[in-house]
Amino acid sequence: QVQLVESGGGLVQPGGSLRLSCAGSRTILGFSDMAWYRQAPGKQRELVASITRGGNTNYADSVQGRFDISRDDAKNTMYLQLNSLKPEDTAVYYCHAVGRLSGTGYWGQGTQVTVSS
Protein backbone atom coordinates (compact mmCIF):
# COMPACT_ATOMS: atom_id res chain seq x y z
CA GLN A 1 0.00 0.00 0.00
CA VAL A 2 1.43 3.34 -1.05
CA GLN A 3 1.54 6.01 1.63
CA LEU A 4 2.16 9.72 1.31
CA VAL A 5 3.07 11.63 4.47
CA GLU A 6 3.02 15.41 4.60
CA SER A 7 4.98 17.50 7.09
CA GLY A 8 6.11 21.07 7.60
CA GLY A 9 2.85 22.82 8.37
CA GLY A 10 2.40 25.21 11.25
CA LEU A 11 1.50 28.71 12.38
CA VAL A 12 3.20 31.59 10.60
CA GLN A 13 2.70 35.34 10.46
CA PRO A 14 1.54 37.08 7.28
CA GLY A 15 4.47 37.55 4.96
CA GLY A 16 6.26 34.53 6.37
CA SER A 17 7.40 31.30 4.73
CA LEU A 18 7.02 27.57 5.20
CA ARG A 19 8.23 24.50 3.33
CA LEU A 20 5.94 21.52 3.12
CA SER A 21 7.23 18.03 2.37
CA CYS A 22 5.43 14.98 1.04
CA ALA A 23 7.36 11.75 1.52
CA GLY A 24 6.43 8.59 -0.34
CA SER A 25 6.60 5.16 1.29
CA ARG A 26 8.25 3.92 -1.89
CA THR A 27 10.01 5.49 -4.82
CA ILE A 28 8.12 8.40 -6.31
CA LEU A 29 9.55 7.46 -9.68
CA GLY A 30 6.45 5.27 -9.79
CA PHE A 31 4.28 8.36 -9.92
CA SER A 32 3.53 10.48 -12.94
CA ASP A 33 1.86 13.71 -11.87
CA MET A 34 2.15 14.90 -8.29
CA ALA A 35 0.34 17.85 -6.79
CA TRP A 36 -0.53 19.87 -3.73
CA TYR A 37 -4.15 20.67 -2.90
CA ARG A 38 -5.59 22.66 -0.03
CA GLN A 39 -8.92 22.85 1.72
CA ALA A 40 -9.99 25.78 3.87
CA PRO A 41 -12.86 25.48 6.37
CA GLY A 42 -16.21 25.52 4.57
CA LYS A 43 -14.60 25.45 1.13
CA GLN A 44 -13.94 22.81 -1.49
CA ARG A 45 -10.54 21.27 -1.93
CA GLU A 46 -8.61 23.16 -4.61
CA LEU A 47 -5.50 22.51 -6.65
CA VAL A 48 -2.56 24.66 -5.56
CA ALA A 49 0.28 23.39 -7.73
CA SER A 50 1.24 20.34 -9.76
CA ILE A 51 4.42 18.87 -11.18
CA THR A 52 4.92 16.18 -13.80
CA ARG A 53 7.53 13.43 -13.73
CA GLY A 54 9.51 15.53 -16.19
CA GLY A 55 9.39 18.57 -13.92
CA ASN A 56 6.79 20.69 -15.68
CA THR A 57 4.88 22.79 -13.16
CA ASN A 58 1.53 24.49 -12.96
CA TYR A 59 0.16 26.88 -10.31
CA ALA A 60 -3.17 28.29 -9.26
CA ASP A 61 -3.44 31.99 -10.05
CA SER A 62 -3.77 32.78 -6.34
CA VAL A 63 -0.30 31.39 -5.53
CA GLN A 64 1.59 32.09 -8.76
CA GLY A 65 4.87 33.82 -7.96
CA ARG A 66 4.66 33.03 -4.23
CA PHE A 67 4.72 29.21 -4.07
CA ASP A 68 7.23 26.84 -5.62
CA ILE A 69 6.65 23.12 -6.17
CA SER A 70 9.52 20.68 -6.66
CA ARG A 71 10.27 16.98 -6.39
CA ASP A 72 13.42 15.10 -5.46
CA ASP A 73 13.07 11.59 -6.82
CA ALA A 74 16.26 10.45 -5.08
CA LYS A 75 14.70 11.34 -1.72
CA ASN A 76 11.22 10.13 -2.65
CA THR A 77 9.90 13.53 -1.64
CA MET A 78 7.89 16.37 -3.12
CA TYR A 79 8.06 19.88 -1.70
CA LEU A 80 6.01 23.05 -1.66
CA GLN A 81 7.80 26.26 -0.71
CA LEU A 82 5.28 28.82 0.51
CA ASN A 83 6.47 32.44 0.53
CA SER A 84 4.75 35.76 1.21
CA LEU A 85 1.99 33.92 3.02
CA LYS A 86 -1.42 35.55 3.43
CA PRO A 87 -4.25 34.78 5.87
CA GLU A 88 -6.25 33.40 2.95
CA ASP A 89 -3.60 30.70 2.49
CA THR A 90 -4.79 29.15 5.74
CA ALA A 91 -5.93 25.60 4.99
CA VAL A 92 -5.10 21.94 5.31
CA TYR A 93 -2.62 21.12 2.58
CA TYR A 94 -2.71 17.67 0.97
CA CYS A 95 -0.33 15.99 -1.41
CA HIS A 96 -1.62 13.82 -4.23
CA ALA A 97 0.13 11.46 -6.61
CA VAL A 98 -0.94 9.38 -9.59
CA GLY A 99 0.50 5.93 -10.21
CA ARG A 100 2.40 6.00 -13.49
CA LEU A 101 1.25 2.56 -14.64
CA SER A 102 -2.02 2.09 -12.73
CA GLY A 103 -3.40 5.62 -12.89
CA THR A 104 -4.49 5.20 -9.27
CA GLY A 105 -4.60 8.37 -7.21
CA TYR A 106 -3.15 8.53 -3.70
CA TRP A 107 -3.69 11.15 -0.99
CA GLY A 108 -1.71 12.09 2.07
CA GLN A 109 -3.35 12.80 5.42
CA GLY A 110 -2.83 16.56 5.23
CA THR A 111 -0.87 19.17 7.16
CA GLN A 112 -2.36 22.35 8.65
CA VAL A 113 -1.05 25.74 7.58
CA THR A 114 -2.31 28.72 9.58
CA VAL A 115 -1.36 32.27 8.62
CA SER A 116 -2.22 34.70 11.38
CA SER A 117 -0.74 37.55 13.36
N, C-alpha and C positions, 0 to 999 in steps of 0.2 A: 504494500500500500504506500503510495507516494504521499509524503507530508511536506507541507510548506510552513515554515515558522517565521513569523515577523517579529522584529524587535526594533528598539530605537525610539519609540514614541515617548511622549511626556508632556510636561507643561512648559511653555516657552512664552516670553513676552512678544508683543507685536514687533515686527522687524527682526526677530531672531531667526535662528537656523536649527534644523535637526537633520539627521541622516537616518533613514529607515533601511533596514536590511530584511531580506527574505531568503532564508536558507532552505535549500532542498535536501530531503532525506537521501536522495541519490543524485547522480550527475544531472545537471540542468541541460546538458547537451541533448538530453532526451526530449526537451521541450522545444517547440517552435516559438510561437509568440508568448511573451510574458508581459504582465501589466500590473499597474497599481490602480485600485479603485478606492473610493472613499464613500462613507455614508454618514451624513450628519443627522442629528435627531429630527424625526418627522419628515425626512427627505428620502428620496430614492437613491440607491447606490449609483454612483456615476464614475465613468472612466476618467482617470487623472492623466495617466501616461502609459504608453506601451512601447515595447522594444522587440524587434524580431531577432531571430537567431543570427542574422547577419549584421545586427546592430543598428538597423533603421529605427528611428524613434518618432513618436507622435505625441502631442500634448493637447490637453484641453485648453481652450482659449484663456480660461481663468487662471491658469498656472504657467502659461507660456512665458519664458524669460526669467521665471523665478525658481522653477523646479527642474531637476536634471535626473533622468533615469539612466541607469547603466547596469551591466551584468558582467560578472567575472566567472566565466565557465570553469576556470581552474579551481575556484573556491566554492563552486556550486551555489552562488549567491547573486541575487539581484539587489540593487540599491535604488533609493530615491532620496536625492539631496533636496531638502526644502529650505529655500532662502526667502528673505523678506516676507516672513509669515504674517498673515492677517487673521483677525478673529474669525472671518468666514472660512478659513481653512480648517477650523476645528471640526473633527470628524474621527470616526474609526477608519483606519486605512487598512485595506486588504490587498494581499498579492494574489495573483491569478496566473496560472500557466496552462498551456495546452500541450498535450502529448503529441510529439511529432509524428508518430506512426498511428496512434489510436484516435487522435482528435479529442480525447477526453479532457475535460476541463477540471482543474484542481484549484481549491481555495485554501488560503491560510486562515488562521483563527482571528486575525485582526490585531491592530495595535492602536491605542488611543493617542491622538494628537490634540492638545488643547492649547489654543493661543489666547492668552488673556493677560492683562496687566494687574 
